[in-house]
Amino acid sequence: MTRFSSAIQRGGLEAADKLVNSVLSGKSAVAQTPDQLRDFHHRQFESLFAALTRRQIQAAVAVNDTQRVLAWLEPHVGQRYAGEDNMSWAMSYISEGNPQATMLWLNDRVDQMAERQAWWCIRVAASEWRKQNLAQFGEWVKSNPDHPRLTQILSGAWGGVIQFQHTPIHRQRAREWAENVGNPKVSALIDTWIQEAERQKE
């Protein structure tokens, strides 16, 4: 257990805040040089963010309020300490409640994120949206043919299905969905991924 997590459990956010301040002021005994301070700062802030995000999700589950988690994440978007694992994990919970709203929220903020963080968040939201409401997801794709991250969104929604569940029925379902969308780029991407999966299977 990290010092931040221990501080939160013992004394709540006030105790954690004091520990944060001690690190920022260079008074922490575990970080003496500037480089050590930066490394310690990053590692511990990432742990702190993970612990606090878990608490927000637990509180949101208790009252069935995913918006609470989105409001919590808002000021942390794009921050290094948020991390790709922490953000994608939070997106996974939020997407289960409302994948469309999650994708729209991401759409307005994704350019503030580091690339890998953005990719994992998009992947989680798109995959959940496809699973929950394939027709609605298709309508959104149809209405946004020139979306700058369309390839990432499609990969998140279909890439894993095609790669790991590449049975004839899954391939056919993906192709029919792409045909219904009516975008040649979408059909071409789906066909490319299916062909790649078939080659890997050989």
DRENDO-1510 file (C-alpha; in Angstrom, 1 decimal, always signed):
<recs>
REC; n; res; u; v; w
REC; 1; MET; +0.0; +0.0; +0.0 .
REC; 2; THR; +1.4; +3.4; -0.9 .
REC; 3; ARG; +2.0; +6.2; +1.5 .
REC; 4; PHE; -0.8; +8.2; -0.2 .
REC; 5; SER; -3.3; +5.4; +0.2 .
REC; 6; SER; -2.3; +4.9; +3.8 .
REC; 7; ALA; -2.7; +8.7; +4.4 .
REC; 8; ILE; -6.1; +8.7; +2.9 .
REC; 9; GLN; -7.3; +5.8; +5.0 .
REC; 10; ARG; -5.9; +7.2; +8.2 .
REC; 11; GLY; -6.7; +10.8; +7.9 .
REC; 12; GLY; -8.8; +11.3; +4.8 .
REC; 13; LEU; -8.0; +13.8; +2.1 .
REC; 14; GLU; -6.5; +16.3; +4.6 .
REC; 15; ALA; -3.8; +13.9; +5.5 .
REC; 16; ALA; -3.1; +13.1; +1.9 .
REC; 17; ASP; -3.0; +16.8; +1.1 .
REC; 18; LYS; -0.3; +17.3; +3.7 .
REC; 19; LEU; +1.7; +14.5; +2.2 .
REC; 20; VAL; +1.3; +16.0; -1.3 .
REC; 21; ASN; +2.5; +19.4; +0.0 .
REC; 22; SER; +5.5; +17.9; +1.7 .
REC; 23; VAL; +6.5; +16.3; -1.6 .
REC; 24; LEU; +6.0; +19.5; -3.6 .
REC; 25; SER; +8.0; +21.5; -1.1 .
REC; 26; GLY; +10.9; +19.0; -1.3 .
REC; 27; LYS; +10.6; +18.1; +2.4 .
REC; 28; SER; +9.9; +14.4; +1.9 .
REC; 29; ALA; +12.6; +12.1; +3.2 .
REC; 30; VAL; +12.2; +9.7; +0.3 .
REC; 31; ALA; +13.1; +12.3; -2.4 .
REC; 32; GLN; +16.2; +14.3; -2.0 .
REC; 33; THR; +17.3; +15.3; -5.5 .
REC; 34; PRO; +15.2; +17.1; -8.1 .
REC; 35; ASP; +15.1; +13.9; -10.3 .
REC; 36; GLN; +14.1; +11.8; -7.3 .
REC; 37; LEU; +11.4; +14.3; -6.4 .
REC; 38; ARG; +9.9; +14.3; -9.9 .
REC; 39; ASP; +9.9; +10.5; -10.0 .
REC; 40; PHE; +8.4; +10.1; -6.6 .
REC; 41; HIS; +5.9; +12.9; -7.3 .
REC; 42; HIS; +4.7; +11.1; -10.5 .
REC; 43; ARG; +4.5; +7.6; -9.0 .
REC; 44; GLN; +2.7; +8.7; -5.8 .
REC; 45; PHE; +0.3; +11.1; -7.6 .
REC; 46; GLU; -0.6; +8.3; -9.9 .
REC; 47; SER; -1.3; +6.1; -6.9 .
REC; 48; LEU; -3.3; +8.8; -5.3 .
REC; 49; PHE; -5.4; +9.4; -8.4 .
REC; 50; ALA; -6.1; +5.7; -8.6 .
REC; 51; ALA; -7.2; +5.5; -5.0 .
REC; 52; LEU; -9.4; +8.6; -5.2 .
REC; 53; THR; -11.0; +7.4; -8.5 .
REC; 54; ARG; -11.8; +4.1; -6.9 .
REC; 55; ARG; -13.6; +6.0; -4.1 .
REC; 56; GLN; -15.5; +8.1; -6.6 .
REC; 57; ILE; -16.6; +5.0; -8.5 .
REC; 58; GLN; -17.7; +3.2; -5.3 .
REC; 59; ALA; -19.7; +6.3; -4.3 .
REC; 60; ALA; -21.2; +6.5; -7.7 .
REC; 61; VAL; -22.2; +2.8; -7.7 .
REC; 62; ALA; -24.0; +3.3; -4.4 .
REC; 63; VAL; -26.3; +6.0; -5.9 .
REC; 64; ASN; -26.2; +4.8; -9.6 .
REC; 65; ASP; -24.7; +8.1; -10.8 .
REC; 66; THR; -22.1; +7.8; -13.5 .
REC; 67; GLN; -22.1; +11.6; -14.0 .
REC; 68; ARG; -20.4; +11.9; -10.6 .
REC; 69; VAL; -17.3; +10.1; -12.0 .
REC; 70; LEU; -17.2; +12.2; -15.1 .
REC; 71; ALA; -17.4; +15.4; -13.0 .
REC; 72; TRP; -14.5; +14.0; -10.9 .
REC; 73; LEU; -12.4; +13.2; -13.9 .
REC; 74; GLU; -13.0; +16.5; -15.6 .
REC; 75; PRO; -10.1; +18.5; -14.1 .
REC; 76; HIS; -7.7; +15.6; -14.4 .
REC; 77; VAL; -8.0; +15.0; -18.2 .
REC; 78; GLY; -4.6; +15.3; -19.8 .
REC; 79; GLN; -2.7; +15.1; -16.6 .
REC; 80; ARG; +0.2; +12.7; -16.6 .
REC; 81; TYR; -0.7; +11.2; -13.2 .
REC; 82; ALA; -4.1; +10.2; -14.5 .
REC; 83; GLY; -2.4; +7.4; -16.5 .
REC; 84; GLU; -3.9; +5.3; -19.3 .
REC; 85; ASP; -4.8; +2.4; -16.9 .
REC; 86; ASN; -6.6; +4.7; -14.4 .
REC; 87; MET; -8.5; +6.6; -17.1 .
REC; 88; SER; -9.5; +3.5; -19.1 .
REC; 89; TRP; -10.6; +1.7; -16.0 .
REC; 90; ALA; -12.8; +4.6; -15.1 .
REC; 91; MET; -14.2; +4.8; -18.6 .
REC; 92; SER; -15.0; +1.1; -18.4 .
REC; 93; TYR; -17.3; +1.7; -15.4 .
REC; 94; ILE; -18.9; +4.8; -17.0 .
REC; 95; SER; -19.4; +3.2; -20.3 .
REC; 96; GLU; -21.4; +0.3; -18.8 .
REC; 97; GLY; -23.9; +2.9; -17.6 .
REC; 98; ASN; -24.1; +5.0; -20.8 .
REC; 99; PRO; -21.6; +4.2; -23.6 .
REC; 100; GLN; -23.0; +6.9; -25.9 .
REC; 101; ALA; -22.7; +9.7; -23.4 .
REC; 102; THR; -19.2; +8.4; -22.5 .
REC; 103; MET; -18.1; +8.6; -26.1 .
REC; 104; LEU; -19.5; +12.1; -26.6 .
REC; 105; TRP; -17.8; +13.2; -23.4 .
REC; 106; LEU; -14.5; +11.7; -24.7 .
REC; 107; ASN; -15.0; +13.3; -28.1 .
REC; 108; ASP; -14.8; +16.7; -26.5 .
REC; 109; ARG; -11.7; +16.0; -24.4 .
REC; 110; VAL; -9.7; +13.3; -26.2 .
REC; 111; ASP; -7.3; +15.8; -27.8 .
REC; 112; GLN; -6.2; +16.9; -24.3 .
REC; 113; MET; -5.1; +13.3; -23.5 .
REC; 114; ALA; -1.8; +11.6; -24.2 .
REC; 115; GLU; -2.2; +9.4; -27.3 .
REC; 116; ARG; -2.1; +6.0; -25.5 .
REC; 117; GLN; -4.5; +7.3; -22.8 .
REC; 118; ALA; -6.9; +8.5; -25.5 .
REC; 119; TRP; -6.6; +5.2; -27.4 .
REC; 120; TRP; -7.5; +3.0; -24.4 .
REC; 121; CYS; -10.4; +5.2; -23.4 .
REC; 122; ILE; -11.8; +5.2; -26.9 .
REC; 123; ARG; -11.4; +1.5; -27.1 .
REC; 124; VAL; -13.3; +0.8; -23.9 .
REC; 125; ALA; -16.2; +3.2; -24.8 .
REC; 126; ALA; -16.5; +2.0; -28.4 .
REC; 127; SER; -16.5; -1.6; -27.4 .
REC; 128; GLU; -19.2; -1.2; -24.8 .
REC; 129; TRP; -21.3; +0.9; -27.1 .
REC; 130; ARG; -21.2; -1.8; -29.8 .
REC; 131; LYS; -22.1; -4.5; -27.3 .
REC; 132; GLN; -25.0; -2.6; -25.8 .
REC; 133; ASN; -26.6; -1.0; -28.9 .
REC; 134; LEU; -25.0; -1.9; -32.2 .
REC; 135; ALA; -27.7; -0.1; -34.2 .
REC; 136; GLN; -27.3; +3.2; -32.3 .
REC; 137; PHE; -23.5; +2.9; -32.6 .
REC; 138; GLY; -23.9; +2.4; -36.4 .
REC; 139; GLU; -26.1; +5.5; -36.7 .
REC; 140; TRP; -23.4; +7.5; -35.0 .
REC; 141; VAL; -20.7; +6.2; -37.3 .
REC; 142; LYS; -22.9; +6.9; -40.3 .
REC; 143; SER; -23.5; +10.5; -39.1 .
REC; 144; ASN; -19.7; +11.1; -38.5 .
REC; 145; PRO; -18.0; +9.8; -41.6 .
REC; 146; ASP; -15.1; +12.2; -41.4 .
REC; 147; HIS; -14.4; +11.9; -37.6 .
REC; 148; PRO; -10.7; +12.3; -37.1 .
REC; 149; ARG; -10.5; +9.3; -34.8 .
REC; 150; LEU; -12.9; +7.1; -36.7 .
REC; 151; THR; -10.3; +4.4; -37.3 .
REC; 152; GLN; -9.6; +4.2; -33.6 .
REC; 153; ILE; -13.2; +4.1; -32.7 .
REC; 154; LEU; -13.9; +1.3; -35.2 .
REC; 155; SER; -10.9; -0.6; -34.0 .
REC; 156; GLY; -12.0; -0.3; -30.4 .
REC; 157; ALA; -15.5; -1.5; -31.3 .
REC; 158; TRP; -14.7; -4.4; -33.7 .
REC; 159; GLY; -10.9; -5.0; -33.6 .
REC; 160; GLY; -11.0; -7.4; -30.6 .
REC; 161; VAL; -14.1; -9.2; -31.8 .
REC; 162; ILE; -12.6; -9.8; -35.3 .
REC; 163; GLN; -9.2; -10.8; -33.9 .
REC; 164; PHE; -10.2; -13.1; -31.0 .
REC; 165; GLN; -13.7; -14.2; -32.0 .
REC; 166; HIS; -13.1; -14.6; -35.7 .
REC; 167; THR; -15.8; -17.2; -36.4 .
REC; 168; PRO; -17.9; -17.0; -39.6 .
REC; 169; ILE; -20.8; -15.6; -37.8 .
REC; 170; HIS; -18.8; -12.8; -36.2 .
REC; 171; ARG; -17.2; -11.9; -39.6 .
REC; 172; GLN; -20.5; -11.9; -41.3 .
REC; 173; ARG; -22.1; -9.7; -38.5 .
REC; 174; ALA; -19.2; -7.2; -38.8 .
REC; 175; ARG; -19.5; -7.0; -42.6 .
REC; 176; GLU; -23.3; -6.6; -42.5 .
REC; 177; TRP; -23.0; -3.9; -40.0 .
REC; 178; ALA; -20.4; -2.1; -42.2 .
REC; 179; GLU; -22.6; -2.4; -45.2 .
REC; 180; ASN; -25.5; -0.9; -43.4 .
REC; 181; VAL; -23.4; +2.1; -42.3 .
REC; 182; GLY; -22.8; +2.7; -46.0 .
REC; 183; ASN; -19.3; +4.2; -45.7 .
REC; 184; PRO; -16.7; +2.6; -48.0 .
REC; 185; LYS; -13.9; +3.5; -45.6 .
REC; 186; VAL; -15.7; +1.6; -42.8 .
REC; 187; SER; -16.2; -1.5; -45.0 .
REC; 188; ALA; -12.6; -1.4; -46.2 .
REC; 189; LEU; -11.3; -1.3; -42.6 .
REC; 190; ILE; -13.5; -4.2; -41.5 .
REC; 191; ASP; -12.5; -6.3; -44.5 .
REC; 192; THR; -8.8; -5.5; -43.8 .
REC; 193; TRP; -9.0; -6.6; -40.2 .
REC; 194; ILE; -10.9; -9.8; -41.1 .
REC; 195; GLN; -8.3; -10.7; -43.7 .
REC; 196; GLU; -5.5; -10.0; -41.2 .
REC; 197; ALA; -7.2; -12.2; -38.6 .
REC; 198; GLU; -7.7; -15.0; -41.1 .
REC; 199; ARG; -4.0; -14.9; -42.1 .
REC; 200; GLN; -3.0; -15.1; -38.5 .
REC; 201; LYS; -5.2; -18.1; -38.0 .
REC; 202; GLU; -3.6; -20.0; -40.8 .
</recs>
